[in-house]
Amino acid sequence: MKNSNASKEDRIVKIGVFYDGNYFLHVSNYYYYFHPKRSRLSISGLHEFIKNHAAAMMGTESNLCKIVDAHYFRGRLNAQEASQRGNQLYYDRMFDDILMLERVTTHYFPLRVFNSRREEKGVEIMLSMEALELCFFKEFDVVVLIASDGDYVPLVRKLNSLGTRVLLMSWDFEFTDDESNLRVTKTSNELLKDVNYHAAMHDVMEGSSPSIGDINTLFVASIPSSKLSNPDRQVNTAPRDPNAEYLQSTIHSLKAGYGFIRHAPNNVFFHHSNLLDADFNELEEGLDVEFRLGKNDQGGDIALEVRPLF
């Protein structure tokens, strides 16, 4: 049972955070690739926001609100398949390091093939079971659900029966993807009806809703322009090989630490480690670059010695 002897003013508010990882990645990709902010969501920034928001909900101080458990659920490729997709394995591991640093426990499940497509199945069930079990034994005061799917309604109703407050953090938005398809993300109305509190994060991050603290902390910090213009910044340099053939084209797209250069018949991949005479954060889509072609371990074309033509 929860400690009823501690006063409302000094009792620790125990928070459990549960991420639907595929949904979180989808939202983070939207802000990185399609939103003018061009930045990913910050796990540490979200956790700080959660503590401040919970304090306002519970009428207490933010220093009394503690995230005692955080869990991230997602289906993903196995190591062999990820290693065959450019630097996917590296970026999976890099994100694991971020989650580990923020003390987020990961729960990964193998992607299954359904109708010739790889899909994640059962993540909602596993997240719900874990959240309910942990809530029962650890007696969370607040469960934070980072999701939007109506499949979580049964979990929310069970948590309500335990007397646990549920804060839903979700984003509603739409955009046109690279294939000119309209993509719409909207939170389930049924889910909204059953949760106790809802943080409409799309409004919070646009500044059109009262927010707690600096909303910029919700994004991964970018490198200040003053640092980018500093001639002492560390960049890779190397002389041009007089015997090599260099090509010129433009950057087609930029991702998290890598990008693609326009080159027929297919756009060619380049990794930030193959960028010379510039910082990756200085690059923009459409920027003229020169490069030479190389091969990856699977024999595919990649761009080496990529130099921006500022």
C-alpha positions as CSV (number, residue, x, y, z in Angstrom):
1,M,0.0,0.0,0.0
2,K,1.1,3.6,-0.7
3,N,2.5,5.4,2.4
4,S,-0.4,7.5,3.7
5,N,1.7,8.8,6.7
6,A,3.8,11.1,4.6
7,S,2.3,14.5,4.0
8,K,1.2,15.7,0.6
9,E,4.0,18.3,0.7
10,D,6.9,16.0,1.3
11,R,5.9,12.6,-0.1
12,I,7.9,11.4,-3.1
13,V,5.8,11.0,-6.3
14,K,6.9,7.8,-8.0
15,I,6.7,7.9,-11.8
16,G,6.9,5.0,-14.2
17,V,7.5,5.9,-17.9
18,F,6.7,3.5,-20.8
19,Y,7.7,4.2,-24.4
20,D,6.0,2.7,-27.4
21,G,9.4,2.7,-29.2
22,N,8.1,2.6,-32.8
23,Y,5.8,5.5,-32.1
24,F,8.5,7.5,-30.4
25,L,10.9,6.9,-33.3
26,H,8.2,7.9,-35.8
27,V,7.6,11.2,-33.9
28,S,11.4,11.9,-33.5
29,N,11.9,11.3,-37.3
30,Y,9.1,13.7,-38.0
31,Y,10.8,16.5,-36.1
32,Y,14.2,15.6,-37.5
33,Y,13.3,15.2,-41.2
34,F,10.0,17.1,-41.8
35,H,9.5,19.8,-39.1
36,P,11.3,23.1,-39.4
37,K,13.0,22.4,-36.1
38,R,15.2,19.7,-37.8
39,S,16.1,18.1,-34.5
40,R,15.4,14.9,-32.7
41,L,13.6,14.5,-29.4
42,S,15.7,14.5,-26.3
43,I,15.1,11.6,-23.8
44,S,16.6,13.6,-21.0
45,G,14.6,16.7,-21.9
46,L,11.4,14.7,-22.0
47,H,12.1,13.2,-18.6
48,E,12.7,16.6,-17.1
49,F,9.4,17.8,-18.7
50,I,7.6,14.8,-17.2
51,K,8.8,15.6,-13.7
52,N,7.7,19.2,-14.0
53,H,4.4,18.3,-15.5
54,A,3.7,15.6,-12.8
55,A,4.5,18.2,-10.2
56,A,1.9,20.5,-11.6
57,M,-0.6,17.6,-11.8
58,M,0.0,16.5,-8.2
59,G,0.3,20.0,-6.7
60,T,3.9,19.4,-5.4
61,E,7.5,20.4,-6.1
62,S,9.3,19.0,-9.1
63,N,12.2,17.8,-6.9
64,L,9.8,15.4,-5.2
65,C,8.8,13.8,-8.5
66,K,11.1,11.0,-9.4
67,I,11.2,8.7,-12.4
68,V,11.8,5.4,-10.7
69,D,11.4,3.3,-13.8
70,A,11.5,3.9,-17.5
71,H,11.0,1.2,-20.2
72,Y,11.3,1.3,-24.0
73,F,9.6,-1.3,-26.1
74,R,10.2,-1.9,-29.8
75,G,10.6,-4.5,-32.5
76,R,13.8,-4.4,-34.5
77,L,16.0,-6.2,-37.0
78,N,18.4,-8.9,-35.9
79,A,22.2,-8.1,-36.0
80,Q,22.8,-9.7,-39.3
81,E,20.0,-7.9,-41.1
82,A,20.9,-4.6,-39.5
83,S,24.5,-4.9,-40.6
84,Q,23.4,-5.3,-44.2
85,R,21.6,-1.9,-44.1
86,G,24.4,0.6,-44.2
87,N,25.1,1.8,-40.6
88,Q,21.9,0.6,-39.1
89,L,23.6,-1.6,-36.5
90,Y,25.8,1.3,-35.4
91,Y,22.9,3.7,-35.0
92,D,20.9,1.0,-33.1
93,R,23.8,0.7,-30.7
94,M,24.3,4.4,-30.4
95,F,20.6,4.9,-29.4
96,D,21.0,2.0,-26.9
97,D,23.8,4.0,-25.3
98,I,21.5,7.1,-25.0
99,L,18.8,5.0,-23.3
100,M,21.3,3.3,-21.0
101,L,22.7,6.7,-20.0
102,E,19.1,7.9,-19.1
103,R,18.5,4.6,-17.2
104,V,15.8,3.4,-19.6
105,T,15.4,-0.4,-19.7
106,T,15.0,-1.7,-23.3
107,H,12.7,-4.5,-24.4
108,Y,13.3,-5.5,-28.0
109,F,11.4,-8.0,-30.1
110,P,12.2,-9.6,-33.4
111,L,10.4,-8.2,-36.4
112,R,8.2,-10.8,-38.1
113,V,7.3,-11.2,-41.8
114,F,3.6,-10.7,-42.5
115,N,2.4,-10.5,-46.1
116,S,6.0,-9.9,-47.3
117,R,6.4,-7.0,-44.9
118,R,8.3,-6.9,-41.7
119,E,6.1,-5.8,-38.8
120,E,6.3,-5.7,-35.1
121,K,3.6,-7.8,-33.3
122,G,2.8,-8.0,-29.7
123,V,4.7,-4.9,-28.5
124,E,1.5,-3.3,-27.1
125,I,0.7,-6.5,-25.2
126,M,4.2,-6.8,-23.7
127,L,4.3,-3.1,-22.7
128,S,0.9,-3.4,-21.1
129,M,1.8,-6.5,-19.1
130,E,5.1,-5.0,-17.9
131,A,3.5,-1.7,-17.0
132,L,0.7,-3.4,-15.0
133,E,3.0,-5.8,-13.2
134,L,5.5,-3.0,-12.2
135,C,2.7,-0.7,-11.2
136,F,1.2,-3.4,-8.9
137,F,4.6,-4.1,-7.2
138,K,6.2,-0.7,-7.2
139,E,3.0,1.3,-6.6
140,F,3.7,4.1,-9.1
141,D,1.8,7.3,-8.3
142,V,1.8,8.3,-12.0
143,V,2.3,6.1,-15.1
144,V,3.4,8.1,-18.2
145,L,2.5,6.5,-21.5
146,I,4.2,7.7,-24.6
147,A,1.9,6.3,-27.2
148,S,-1.2,7.1,-29.3
149,D,-2.8,3.7,-30.1
150,G,-6.2,2.7,-28.9
151,D,-4.7,-0.8,-28.1
152,Y,-3.5,0.7,-24.8
153,V,-7.1,1.4,-23.6
154,P,-7.3,-1.9,-21.6
155,L,-4.0,-1.0,-19.8
156,V,-5.3,2.4,-18.9
157,R,-8.5,1.0,-17.5
158,K,-6.7,-1.5,-15.4
159,L,-4.4,1.3,-14.0
160,N,-7.5,3.3,-13.3
161,S,-8.8,0.4,-11.2
162,L,-5.6,0.5,-9.1
163,G,-6.0,4.2,-8.5
164,T,-2.9,5.1,-10.5
165,R,-3.0,8.3,-12.4
166,V,-2.1,8.0,-16.1
167,L,-0.5,10.8,-18.1
168,L,-0.6,10.3,-21.8
169,M,2.1,12.1,-23.9
170,S,1.2,12.1,-27.6
171,W,1.7,14.1,-30.8
172,D,-0.8,14.8,-33.6
173,F,0.7,16.0,-36.9
174,E,0.7,15.4,-40.6
175,F,3.3,15.8,-43.4
176,T,4.0,14.7,-46.9
177,D,6.8,12.1,-47.1
178,D,9.6,11.7,-49.7
179,E,7.2,9.7,-51.9
180,S,4.6,12.5,-51.9
181,N,2.3,10.4,-49.6
182,L,0.3,12.3,-46.9
183,R,1.1,10.8,-43.5
184,V,-1.3,11.6,-40.6
185,T,-0.6,10.8,-37.0
186,K,-3.5,11.2,-34.6
187,T,-4.1,10.0,-31.0
188,S,-6.9,7.6,-30.4
189,N,-10.0,9.4,-29.1
190,E,-10.9,6.3,-27.0
191,L,-7.5,6.5,-25.4
192,L,-7.9,10.2,-24.7
193,K,-11.2,9.6,-22.9
194,D,-9.7,7.0,-20.5
195,V,-6.5,8.7,-19.4
196,N,-6.5,11.0,-16.4
197,Y,-4.2,13.6,-17.9
198,H,-3.1,14.4,-21.5
199,A,-0.1,16.4,-22.6
200,A,-0.7,17.4,-26.2
201,M,3.0,17.6,-27.0
202,H,2.5,19.0,-30.6
203,D,1.0,22.1,-28.9
204,V,3.6,22.2,-26.2
205,M,6.5,22.1,-28.7
206,E,4.9,24.7,-30.9
207,G,4.5,27.0,-27.9
208,S,0.7,27.3,-28.5
209,S,0.0,25.7,-25.1
210,P,1.3,26.6,-21.6
211,S,4.5,24.7,-21.1
212,I,6.8,24.1,-18.2
213,G,10.4,25.3,-18.7
214,D,12.3,25.9,-21.9
215,I,10.7,23.9,-24.8
216,N,14.1,23.8,-26.5
217,T,15.2,21.3,-23.9
218,L,12.8,18.8,-25.5
219,F,15.0,18.6,-28.5
220,V,18.6,17.3,-28.9
221,A,20.8,20.4,-28.7
222,S,22.4,21.5,-32.0
223,I,25.8,22.9,-32.3
224,P,25.7,26.7,-32.0
225,S,26.5,28.7,-35.1
226,S,29.3,30.4,-33.3
227,K,31.0,27.1,-32.9
228,L,30.4,26.2,-36.5
229,S,32.1,29.4,-37.6
230,N,35.1,28.8,-35.4
231,P,38.1,27.9,-37.5
232,D,39.5,25.8,-34.7
233,R,36.6,23.3,-34.7
234,Q,37.7,19.8,-35.4
235,V,37.0,18.4,-38.8
236,N,38.5,15.6,-40.9
237,T,41.0,16.8,-43.5
238,A,43.0,15.1,-46.2
239,P,44.7,16.1,-49.4
240,R,43.0,15.4,-52.8
241,D,44.4,12.3,-54.5
242,P,45.8,13.6,-57.9
243,N,45.2,10.2,-59.4
244,A,41.6,9.7,-58.2
245,E,38.5,10.6,-60.2
246,Y,36.3,13.1,-58.3
247,L,32.6,13.7,-59.1
248,Q,30.4,16.6,-58.3
249,S,26.7,16.6,-57.4
250,T,24.4,17.8,-54.6
251,I,23.2,16.4,-51.3
252,H,19.8,14.7,-51.8
253,S,19.0,14.1,-48.1
254,L,20.5,14.1,-44.6
255,K,19.7,11.7,-41.8
256,A,21.2,11.2,-38.3
257,G,24.9,11.1,-39.1
258,Y,24.7,10.1,-42.7
259,G,23.2,11.2,-46.0
260,F,22.7,10.6,-49.7
261,I,24.2,12.3,-52.7
262,R,22.4,12.6,-56.0
263,H,24.0,10.1,-58.4
264,A,22.5,8.1,-61.3
265,P,21.1,5.5,-61.4
266,N,20.7,5.6,-57.6
267,N,21.5,8.1,-54.9
268,V,24.8,7.2,-53.2
269,F,25.2,6.8,-49.4
270,F,27.9,8.7,-47.4
271,H,28.7,8.5,-43.7
272,H,29.8,11.5,-41.6
273,S,33.2,9.9,-41.1
274,N,33.8,10.3,-44.9
275,L,33.1,14.0,-44.7
276,L,36.2,16.3,-45.2
277,D,36.8,20.0,-44.5
278,A,33.5,20.5,-42.8
279,D,31.3,19.6,-39.8
280,F,28.3,17.4,-40.6
281,N,26.1,19.9,-38.9
282,E,27.0,22.5,-41.5
283,L,25.5,20.4,-44.3
284,E,22.2,21.2,-46.0
285,E,20.1,19.4,-48.6
286,G,20.9,20.8,-52.0
287,L,24.5,21.7,-51.1
288,D,27.1,21.1,-53.9
289,V,29.7,18.5,-53.0
290,E,32.5,16.7,-54.6
291,F,33.3,13.0,-53.8
292,R,34.8,9.9,-55.2
293,L,33.1,6.5,-55.4
294,G,34.0,3.6,-53.3
295,K,32.5,0.2,-52.3
296,N,31.1,-1.0,-49.0
297,D,31.5,-4.5,-47.7
298,Q,28.5,-5.8,-49.8
299,G,29.9,-4.3,-53.0
300,G,27.5,-1.4,-53.2
301,D,28.5,2.2,-54.1
302,I,29.3,4.7,-51.4
303,A,30.7,8.2,-51.5
304,L,34.2,8.7,-50.0
305,E,36.1,12.0,-49.4
306,V,33.0,14.1,-49.5
307,R,33.8,17.8,-49.6
308,P,31.2,20.6,-49.6
309,L,31.7,23.2,-52.3
310,F,30.7,26.2,-50.2
